[in-house]
Amino acid sequence: MPVTALIHISGPAEILFFAVYAAWLLGESIGATIVPRLRYGARKGERRDRGSFYINVVTLVLAIYVDFVLSGRRISLLPVWAYYLGITFMLVGLALRQWAVAVLGRFFTLTVKVQSDHAIVETGPYKLMRHPSYTGLLLTLIGIALALQTWIGLLINVLVFAAVFGYRIYVEERALISALGEKYISYSKRTKRLIPYIF
């Protein structure tokens, strides 16, 4: 898929989009994968992923691919202001996700895994949200579709996120309740899953 077919905005706007998009990809590959492994090593623990990691990766890649196709073919385009809003969402989402990963530290893993000394982190964004890294990813996905100016892509991204990360959150919270018991249940009562004070 040639780069010229990915986005109908040209010039500096196109360069900015791909720069932010590349920063997100680097954040996922380095900030959420390589850096934690270098800092903390391979985290041991009981894996309770139930396939959610692979489901997430495959469906998100497909959803983003569809966004690019829709944008490149000028299908279901949004007004130009959506591009600027999208870039903003992408930047905020990227920052929130990397902040959440950094605060969670050695307890962050790409697959659902419970460590022998697992503890609840309640600092930073975890004071208000149980899954701020997923909130950051949601904002980024919304931003990608908006920046590509495709409302069908926006709908697809939100629905895909709701389905696959709804499952992931279910799996993760069941594992944490099983491991931490009343401590995690109490924490759940004080916080929201994804949006502070709302949901």
SEPA-297947 format. One record per residue: residue number from 1; y, x, z of N, C-alpha, C in turn. Coordinates in nm, 4 decimals. Each point is the difference from the previous one (the first is absolute). Layout:
BEGIN
n|n.y|n.x|n.z|ca.y|ca.x|ca.z|c.y|c.x|c.z
NUM|Y|X|Z|Y|X|Z|Y|X|Z
...
END
This chain:
BEGIN
n|n.y|n.x|n.z|ca.y|ca.x|ca.z|c.y|c.x|c.z
1|-0.1187|0.0857|0.0000|0.1187|-0.0857|0.0000|0.1240|0.0896|0.0000
2|0.0737|0.0080|-0.1105|0.1152|0.0905|-0.0078|0.1108|-0.0400|0.0956
3|0.0702|0.0990|0.0513|0.1070|-0.0245|0.0964|0.1071|-0.0908|-0.0594
4|0.0281|0.0153|-0.1294|0.1064|-0.0788|-0.0613|-0.0305|-0.1492|-0.0001
5|-0.1275|-0.0367|0.0187|-0.0372|-0.1416|-0.0010|-0.0012|-0.0598|0.1394
6|0.0301|0.0815|0.1023|-0.0165|-0.0468|0.1368|0.1182|-0.0816|0.0507
7|0.1174|0.0310|-0.0447|0.1171|-0.0640|0.0571|0.1064|-0.0168|-0.1088
8|0.0637|-0.1152|-0.0042|0.0958|-0.0265|-0.1065|0.1413|0.0473|0.0331
9|0.0237|0.0385|0.1249|0.1289|0.0581|0.0364|0.0011|0.1442|-0.0487
10|0.1117|0.0440|-0.0561|0.0045|0.1349|-0.0552|0.1042|0.0846|0.0724
11|0.0026|0.1280|-0.0352|0.0999|0.0914|0.0536|-0.0177|0.0298|0.1481
12|0.1117|0.0149|0.0745|-0.0058|0.0348|0.1420|-0.0818|-0.0989|0.0844
13|0.0044|-0.1288|-0.0356|-0.0748|-0.0998|0.0765|-0.1500|0.0251|-0.0096
14|-0.0456|0.0380|-0.1183|-0.1420|0.0304|-0.0184|-0.0388|0.1253|0.0769
15|0.0858|0.1003|-0.0058|-0.0266|0.1247|0.0732|-0.0069|-0.0265|0.1496
16|0.0940|-0.0804|0.0512|0.0007|-0.0318|0.1429|-0.1271|-0.0734|0.0401
17|-0.0409|-0.0972|-0.0817|-0.1218|-0.0749|0.0327|-0.1192|0.0938|0.0117
18|-0.0200|0.0858|-0.1013|-0.1171|0.0873|0.0012|0.0097|0.1065|0.1094
19|0.1214|0.0388|0.0380|0.0161|0.0952|0.1108|-0.0438|-0.0642|0.1317
20|0.0431|-0.1242|0.0228|-0.0385|-0.0703|0.1228|-0.1497|-0.0319|-0.0023
21|-0.0495|-0.0402|-0.1146|-0.1436|-0.0297|-0.0147|-0.0830|0.1252|0.0275
22|0.0436|0.1151|-0.0532|-0.0695|0.1261|0.0250|0.0057|0.0381|0.1474
23|0.1147|-0.0251|0.0648|0.0129|0.0288|0.1437|-0.0990|-0.0835|0.0802
24|-0.0188|-0.1261|-0.0407|-0.0976|-0.0852|0.0685|-0.1410|0.0543|-0.0188
25|-0.0365|0.0369|-0.1237|-0.1333|0.0539|-0.0254|-0.0232|0.1292|0.0784
26|0.1025|0.0848|0.0065|-0.0122|0.1234|0.0780|-0.0127|-0.0308|0.1488
27|0.0741|-0.1012|0.0454|-0.0104|-0.0402|0.1401|-0.1407|-0.0458|0.0351
28|-0.0620|-0.0734|-0.0920|-0.1364|-0.0478|0.0246|-0.1007|0.1143|-0.0038
29|0.0170|0.0923|-0.0953|-0.0988|0.1069|-0.0163|0.0211|0.1159|0.0977
30|0.1260|0.0248|0.0358|0.0289|0.1122|0.0902|0.0289|-0.0480|0.1417
31|0.0978|-0.0901|0.0136|0.0407|-0.0451|0.1330|-0.1056|-0.0791|0.0736
32|-0.0803|-0.0778|-0.0733|-0.1002|-0.0845|0.0658|-0.1413|0.0568|-0.0080
33|-0.0175|0.1105|-0.0730|-0.1344|0.0544|-0.0170|-0.0077|0.1468|0.0395
34|0.0733|0.0839|-0.0706|-0.0129|0.1450|0.0193|0.0615|0.0461|0.1318
35|0.1236|-0.0435|0.0279|0.0678|0.0459|0.1226|-0.0761|-0.0395|0.1272
36|-0.0426|-0.1273|0.0157|-0.0775|-0.0337|0.1203|-0.1279|0.0820|0.0137
37|-0.0662|0.0277|-0.1135|-0.1229|0.0790|0.0064|0.0300|0.1441|0.0421
38|0.1089|0.0569|-0.0500|0.0364|0.1362|0.0381|0.0406|0.0080|0.1470
39|0.0698|-0.1034|0.0476|0.0485|0.0011|0.1383|-0.1110|-0.0273|0.1004
40|-0.0885|-0.0940|-0.0347|-0.0977|-0.0468|0.0994|-0.1448|0.0253|-0.0386
41|-0.0240|0.0507|-0.1215|-0.1365|0.0217|-0.0463|-0.0658|-0.1320|-0.0376
42|-0.1251|0.0068|-0.0348|-0.0746|-0.1215|-0.0346|-0.0276|-0.0772|0.1285
43|0.0570|-0.1190|0.0088|-0.0161|-0.0789|0.1209|-0.1399|-0.0589|0.0086
44|-0.0690|0.0279|0.1102|-0.1323|-0.0563|0.0198|0.0128|-0.1343|0.0691
45|-0.0962|-0.0838|-0.0255|0.0002|-0.1304|0.0634|-0.0936|-0.0935|-0.0730
46|-0.0182|-0.1141|0.0586|-0.0895|-0.0988|-0.0600|0.0736|-0.0745|-0.1103
47|-0.0553|0.0092|-0.1206|0.0641|-0.0651|-0.1138|-0.0384|-0.1481|-0.0021
48|0.1024|-0.0864|-0.0065|-0.0220|-0.1449|-0.0021|0.0804|-0.0644|-0.1127
49|-0.0003|0.0649|-0.1143|0.0887|-0.0358|-0.1100|-0.0429|-0.1256|-0.0767
50|-0.1289|-0.0239|-0.0108|-0.0557|-0.1145|-0.0731|0.0486|-0.0059|-0.1449
51|0.0191|0.1165|-0.0590|0.0392|0.0066|-0.1401|0.1450|-0.0293|-0.0291
52|0.0821|-0.0219|0.1032|0.1387|-0.0413|-0.0230|0.0822|0.1074|-0.0701
53|-0.0272|0.1273|0.0249|0.0771|0.1069|-0.0633|-0.0147|-0.0049|-0.1519
54|-0.1216|-0.0094|-0.0470|-0.0244|-0.0004|-0.1449|0.0537|-0.1268|-0.0650
55|-0.0129|-0.1111|0.0687|0.0551|-0.1261|-0.0519|0.1518|0.0134|-0.0150
56|0.0648|0.0560|0.1015|0.1456|0.0166|-0.0030|0.0447|0.0874|-0.1165
57|-0.0644|0.1152|-0.0146|0.0406|0.0948|-0.1042|-0.0158|-0.0605|-0.1389
58|-0.1153|-0.0572|-0.0273|-0.0270|-0.0545|-0.1334|0.0949|-0.1138|-0.0340
59|0.0177|-0.0937|0.0924|0.0842|-0.1164|-0.0298|0.1477|0.0374|-0.0117
60|0.0470|0.0941|0.0819|0.1403|0.0413|-0.0091|0.0273|0.0744|-0.1304
61|-0.0917|0.0855|-0.0411|0.0168|0.0707|-0.1276|0.0057|-0.0993|-0.1151
62|-0.0871|-0.0982|0.0012|-0.0006|-0.1009|-0.1058|0.1278|-0.0834|0.0007
63|0.0455|-0.0375|0.1188|0.1216|-0.0815|0.0103|0.1209|0.0764|-0.0546
64|0.0119|0.1269|0.0365|0.1130|0.0794|-0.0479|-0.0095|0.0229|-0.1509
65|-0.1204|0.0201|-0.0496|-0.0192|0.0145|-0.1450|0.0498|-0.1249|-0.0724
66|-0.0328|-0.1164|0.0530|0.0459|-0.1258|-0.0600|0.1525|-0.0081|0.0027
67|0.0616|0.0446|0.1091|0.1467|0.0021|0.0085|0.0592|0.0788|-0.1160
68|-0.0535|0.1181|-0.0249|0.0512|0.0850|-0.1068|-0.0201|-0.0650|-0.1378
69|-0.1161|-0.0611|-0.0189|-0.0281|-0.0649|-0.1283|0.0971|-0.1154|-0.0235
70|0.0184|-0.0830|0.1017|0.0916|-0.1141|-0.0134|0.1419|0.0466|-0.0294
71|0.0437|0.1052|0.0707|0.1340|0.0516|-0.0207|0.0140|0.0615|-0.1390
72|-0.0991|0.0801|-0.0388|0.0053|0.0656|-0.1294|0.0020|-0.0979|-0.1160
73|-0.0649|-0.1143|0.0183|-0.0034|-0.1022|-0.1052|0.1078|-0.1057|0.0178
74|0.0868|0.0239|0.0980|0.1135|-0.0889|0.0266|-0.0443|-0.1439|0.0279
75|-0.1031|-0.0123|0.0810|-0.0526|-0.1318|0.0367|0.0524|-0.0373|0.1385
76|0.0505|-0.1203|0.0132|0.0462|-0.0553|0.1283|0.1063|0.0873|0.0661
77|0.1006|0.0392|-0.0766|0.1004|0.0924|0.0528|0.0980|-0.0673|0.0957
78|0.0371|0.0759|0.1033|0.1030|-0.0407|0.0947|0.1336|0.0593|-0.0439
79|0.1116|-0.0494|0.0551|0.1317|0.0573|-0.0330|0.0092|0.1462|0.0425
80|0.0976|0.0697|-0.0525|0.0137|0.1432|0.0245|0.0225|0.0323|0.1475
81|0.0605|-0.0930|0.0769|0.0225|0.0282|0.1422|-0.1310|0.0215|0.0744
82|-0.1101|-0.0564|-0.0526|-0.1299|0.0165|0.0653|-0.0428|0.1469|0.0014
83|0.0412|0.0731|-0.1027|-0.0327|0.1432|-0.0056|0.0580|0.0732|0.1219
84|0.1261|-0.0223|0.0288|0.0659|0.0698|0.1110|-0.0575|-0.0433|0.1350
85|-0.0295|-0.1285|0.0117|-0.0640|-0.0485|0.1224|-0.1386|0.0631|0.0151
86|-0.0704|0.0127|-0.1118|-0.1334|0.0597|0.0024|0.0014|0.1450|0.0440
87|0.0944|0.0768|-0.0520|0.0108|0.1408|0.0415|0.0254|0.0086|0.1505
88|0.0841|-0.0884|0.0515|0.0291|-0.0025|0.1438|-0.1256|-0.0309|0.0802
89|-0.0752|-0.1011|-0.0431|-0.1248|-0.0356|0.0678|-0.0983|0.1169|-0.0021
90|-0.0108|0.0672|-0.1124|-0.0916|0.1130|-0.0108|0.0357|0.1108|0.0983
91|0.1289|0.0315|0.0089|0.0439|0.1069|0.0897|-0.0220|-0.0367|0.1470
92|0.0332|-0.1238|0.0361|-0.0205|-0.0447|0.1384|-0.1489|-0.0026|0.0329
93|-0.0808|-0.0498|-0.0939|-0.1446|-0.0052|0.0215|-0.0607|0.1377|0.0161
94|0.0423|0.0926|-0.0835|-0.0491|0.1375|0.0083|0.0358|0.0618|0.1346
95|0.1242|-0.0177|0.0421|0.0437|0.0570|0.1277|-0.0749|-0.0605|0.1178
96|-0.0171|-0.1326|-0.0009|-0.0697|-0.0664|0.1101|-0.1449|0.0441|0.0078
97|-0.0669|0.0085|-0.1139|-0.1415|0.0391|0.0017|-0.0171|0.1427|0.0520
98|0.0835|0.0911|-0.0464|-0.0131|0.1385|0.0459|0.0359|0.0135|0.1482
99|0.0967|-0.0785|0.0460|0.0351|-0.0003|0.1425|-0.1182|-0.0505|0.0821
100|-0.0609|-0.1082|-0.0453|-0.1135|-0.0577|0.0723|-0.1170|0.0978|0.0060
101|-0.0276|0.0666|-0.1109|-0.1088|0.0986|-0.0038|0.0289|0.1144|0.0962
102|0.1243|0.0484|0.0008|0.0371|0.1109|0.0877|-0.0108|-0.0385|0.1469
103|0.0449|-0.1200|0.0351|-0.0042|-0.0444|0.1394|-0.1442|-0.0208|0.0460
104|-0.0836|-0.0550|-0.0866|-0.1397|-0.0241|0.0377|-0.0763|0.1302|0.0176
105|0.0428|0.1042|-0.0691|-0.0576|0.1332|0.0191|-0.1485|0.0068|-0.0287
106|-0.0742|0.0561|0.0940|-0.1422|0.0247|-0.0238|-0.0837|-0.1270|-0.0058
107|0.0578|-0.1132|0.0375|-0.0748|-0.1250|-0.0091|0.0111|-0.0651|-0.1378
108|0.0829|0.0595|-0.0878|0.0108|-0.0548|-0.1353|-0.1174|0.0474|-0.0851
109|-0.0678|-0.0936|-0.0636|-0.1062|0.0307|-0.0953|0.0090|-0.0982|-0.1161
110|-0.0433|0.0437|-0.1175|0.0035|-0.0879|-0.1163|-0.1098|-0.1042|0.0052
111|-0.1070|0.0315|0.0689|-0.1064|-0.0974|0.0221|0.0047|-0.0453|0.1456
112|-0.0503|-0.1183|0.0274|-0.0014|-0.0507|0.1379|-0.1006|0.0824|0.0791
113|0.0514|0.0695|0.1002|-0.0847|0.0888|0.0784|0.0468|-0.0026|0.1447
114|-0.0927|-0.0178|0.0923|0.0320|-0.0016|0.1428|-0.0458|0.1310|0.0613
115|0.0940|0.0723|0.0611|-0.0319|0.1282|0.0604|-0.0419|-0.0185|0.1453
116|-0.0706|0.0996|0.0508|-0.0541|-0.0119|0.1358|0.1098|-0.0133|0.1046
117|0.1154|0.0607|-0.0252|0.1112|-0.0069|0.0953|0.1147|-0.0839|-0.0562
118|-0.0330|-0.0980|-0.0787|0.1010|-0.0811|-0.0678|0.0950|-0.0636|0.1018
119|0.1280|-0.0022|-0.0353|0.1016|-0.0579|0.0880|0.0986|-0.0811|-0.0831
120|0.0696|-0.0913|0.0646|0.0995|-0.0821|-0.0672|0.1330|0.0752|-0.0024
121|0.0596|0.0087|-0.1169|0.1316|0.0625|-0.0154|0.1047|-0.1111|-0.0017
122|0.0984|0.0085|0.0881|0.1018|-0.1049|0.0108|0.1419|0.0560|-0.0141
123|0.0129|0.1135|-0.0664|0.1318|0.0577|-0.0228|0.0413|-0.0203|-0.1461
124|0.1272|0.0297|-0.0286|0.0480|-0.0150|-0.1371|-0.0162|-0.1431|-0.0498
125|-0.0425|-0.0176|-0.1244|-0.0140|-0.1354|-0.0546|-0.1107|-0.0803|0.0665
126|-0.0904|0.0686|0.0703|-0.1111|-0.0691|0.0660|0.0442|-0.0775|0.1236
127|0.1255|0.0138|0.0382|0.0523|-0.0828|0.1092|0.0050|-0.1462|-0.0414
128|0.0234|-0.0236|-0.1284|0.0191|-0.1367|-0.0495|-0.1102|-0.0477|-0.0936
129|-0.0663|0.0944|-0.0690|-0.1010|-0.0359|-0.0999|-0.1293|0.0763|0.0262
130|-0.1112|-0.0678|-0.0229|-0.1285|0.0671|0.0165|-0.0386|0.0805|-0.1244
131|0.0529|-0.0379|-0.1156|-0.0392|0.0662|-0.1242|0.1223|0.0358|-0.0863
132|0.0932|0.0795|0.0534|0.1215|0.0303|-0.0762|-0.0251|0.0798|-0.1274
133|-0.1087|0.0780|-0.0032|-0.0278|0.0744|-0.1239|-0.0334|-0.0960|-0.1134
134|-0.0641|-0.1126|0.0337|-0.0296|-0.1011|-0.1027|0.1268|-0.0747|-0.0394
135|0.0891|-0.0205|0.0950|0.1288|-0.0613|-0.0332|0.0758|0.0886|-0.0984
136|-0.0020|0.1311|0.0253|0.0640|0.0935|-0.0914|-0.0606|-0.0065|-0.1390
137|-0.1309|-0.0108|-0.0062|-0.0669|-0.0102|-0.1296|0.0350|-0.1305|-0.0697
138|0.0078|-0.1094|0.0746|0.0381|-0.1286|-0.0580|0.1403|0.0069|-0.0596
139|0.0938|0.0591|0.0743|0.1362|0.0139|-0.0506|0.0024|0.0823|-0.1286
140|-0.0811|0.1049|-0.0041|-0.0068|0.0837|-0.1197|-0.0553|-0.0775|-0.1186
141|-0.1041|-0.0782|0.0219|-0.0591|-0.0787|-0.1085|0.0970|-0.1057|-0.0519
142|0.0711|-0.0634|0.0914|0.1033|-0.0953|-0.0407|0.1071|0.0726|-0.0807
143|0.0380|0.1185|0.0474|0.1018|0.0782|-0.0680|-0.0400|0.0422|-0.1401
144|-0.1250|0.0386|-0.0178|-0.0471|0.0407|-0.1331|0.0140|-0.1142|-0.0987
145|-0.0459|-0.1183|0.0387|0.0085|-0.1156|-0.0898|0.1447|-0.0383|-0.0287
146|0.0846|0.0044|0.1028|0.1408|-0.0333|-0.0204|0.0681|0.1028|-0.0907
147|-0.0275|0.1275|0.0238|0.0619|0.1048|-0.0822|-0.0455|-0.0095|-0.1454
148|-0.1229|-0.0434|-0.0211|-0.0509|-0.0198|-0.1352|0.0421|-0.1364|-0.0552
149|0.0679|-0.0770|0.0819|0.0609|-0.1269|-0.0372|-0.1014|-0.1041|-0.0500
150|-0.1150|-0.0071|0.0672|-0.1017|-0.0961|-0.0397|-0.0319|-0.0939|0.1158
151|0.0314|-0.1279|-0.0156|-0.0255|-0.0932|0.1098|-0.1479|-0.0333|0.0104
152|-0.0729|0.0028|-0.1108|-0.1447|-0.0219|0.0082|-0.0644|0.1176|0.0734
153|0.0469|0.1210|-0.0297|-0.0502|0.1170|0.0716|0.0295|-0.0072|0.1483
154|0.1186|-0.0496|0.0351|0.0357|-0.0164|0.1404|-0.0964|-0.0958|0.0688
155|-0.0282|-0.1114|-0.0646|-0.0932|-0.0982|0.0560|-0.1389|0.0595|0.0147
156|-0.0448|0.0727|-0.1016|-0.1324|0.0630|0.0054|-0.0067|0.0993|0.1149
157|0.1021|0.0842|0.0131|-0.0004|0.1012|0.1059|-0.0073|-0.0620|0.1390
158|0.0769|-0.1054|0.0217|0.0013|-0.0645|0.1314|-0.1350|-0.0675|0.0283
159|-0.0552|-0.0668|-0.0993|-0.1288|-0.0679|0.0186|-0.1129|0.1002|0.0217
160|0.0007|0.1081|-0.0773|-0.1029|0.1033|0.0159|0.0105|0.0628|0.1387
161|0.1225|0.0312|0.0424|0.0182|0.0584|0.1326|-0.0501|-0.0955|0.1076
162|0.0371|-0.1271|-0.0103|-0.0411|-0.0984|0.1002|-0.1516|-0.0081|0.0102
163|-0.0676|0.0054|-0.1149|-0.1453|-0.0117|-0.0004|-0.0680|0.1254|0.0524
164|0.0305|0.1144|-0.0607|-0.0749|0.1207|0.0351|0.0418|0.0581|0.1343
165|0.1294|-0.0049|0.0311|0.0419|0.0534|0.1295|-0.0177|-0.1026|0.1113
166|-0.0068|-0.1277|-0.0372|-0.0406|-0.0996|0.0985|-0.1401|0.0305|0.0492
167|-0.0879|0.0338|-0.0934|-0.1366|0.0388|0.0353|0.0000|0.1305|0.0793
168|0.0775|0.0968|-0.0451|0.0056|0.1303|0.0676|0.0498|-0.0150|0.1444
169|0.1025|-0.0799|0.0199|0.0532|-0.0209|0.1339|-0.1033|-0.0698|0.0882
170|-0.0708|-0.0966|-0.0566|-0.1059|-0.0686|0.0748|-0.1051|0.1001|0.0463
171|-0.0471|0.0862|-0.0922|-0.1014|0.0998|0.0326|0.0513|0.0966|0.1065
172|0.1223|0.0461|-0.0189|0.0585|0.0983|0.0918|0.0188|-0.0574|0.1398
173|0.0503|-0.1203|0.0078|0.0247|-0.0588|0.1326|-0.1300|-0.0344|0.0710
174|-0.1024|-0.0426|-0.0752|-0.1296|-0.0253|0.0641|-0.0563|0.1290|0.0591
175|0.0154|0.1105|-0.0751|-0.0504|0.1288|0.0474|0.0750|0.0464|0.1250
176|0.1316|-0.0181|0.0013|0.0803|0.0440|0.1141|-0.0232|-0.0869|0.1232
177|-0.0181|-0.1290|-0.0201|-0.0322|-0.0874|0.1130|-0.1352|0.0372|0.0580
178|-0.0945|0.0300|-0.0885|-0.1331|0.0393|0.0462|0.0050|0.1295|0.0806
179|0.0860|0.0930|-0.0430|0.0061|0.1306|0.0662|0.0898|0.0006|0.1228
180|0.1123|-0.0713|-0.0071|0.1011|0.0087|0.1057|0.0089|-0.1239|0.0874
181|-0.0613|-0.1082|-0.0447|-0.0086|-0.1209|0.0807|0.1333|-0.0625|0.0346
182|0.0190|-0.0310|0.1269|0.1171|-0.0729|0.0478|0.1307|0.0750|-0.0267
183|-0.0051|0.1316|-0.0040|0.1214|0.0776|-0.0262|0.0573|-0.0348|-0.1375
184|-0.0877|-0.0078|-0.0987|0.0493|-0.0309|-0.1347|0.0374|-0.1472|-0.0118
185|-0.0723|-0.0856|0.0662|0.0334|-0.1433|-0.0013|0.1386|-0.0210|0.0603
186|0.0279|0.0676|0.1105|0.1311|-0.0100|0.0647|0.1096|0.0542|-0.0917
187|-0.0277|0.1124|-0.0655|0.0960|0.0577|-0.0949|0.0263|-0.0977|-0.1147
188|-0.1039|-0.0674|-0.0462|0.0133|-0.0969|-0.1086|0.0911|-0.1163|0.0378
189|-0.0035|-0.0373|0.1260|0.0842|-0.1106|0.0455|0.1477|0.0395|0.0069
190|0.0263|0.1294|0.0131|0.1381|0.0470|0.0114|0.0619|0.0349|-0.1345
191|-0.0801|0.0051|-0.1045|0.0486|0.0474|-0.1297|-0.0406|-0.0952|-0.1119
192|0.0602|0.0211|-0.1168|-0.0385|-0.0725|-0.1208|-0.0747|0.0951|-0.0928
193|-0.0738|-0.0578|-0.0934|-0.0794|0.0848|-0.0894|0.0871|0.0833|-0.0938
194|0.0871|-0.0657|-0.0761|0.0706|0.0671|-0.1087|0.1520|-0.0118|0.0041
195|0.0507|-0.1141|0.0492|0.1438|-0.0242|-0.0012|0.0463|-0.0261|0.1436
196|0.0866|0.0855|0.0545|0.0435|-0.0163|0.1396|0.0521|-0.1403|0.0290
197|-0.0481|-0.0576|0.1099|0.0439|-0.1305|0.0521|-0.0425|-0.1191|-0.0884
198|-0.0641|0.0263|-0.1134|-0.0335|-0.1096|-0.0917|-0.1504|-0.0129|-0.0225
199|-0.0618|0.1052|-0.0541|-0.1439|-0.0067|-0.0340|-0.0677|0.1337|0.0222
END
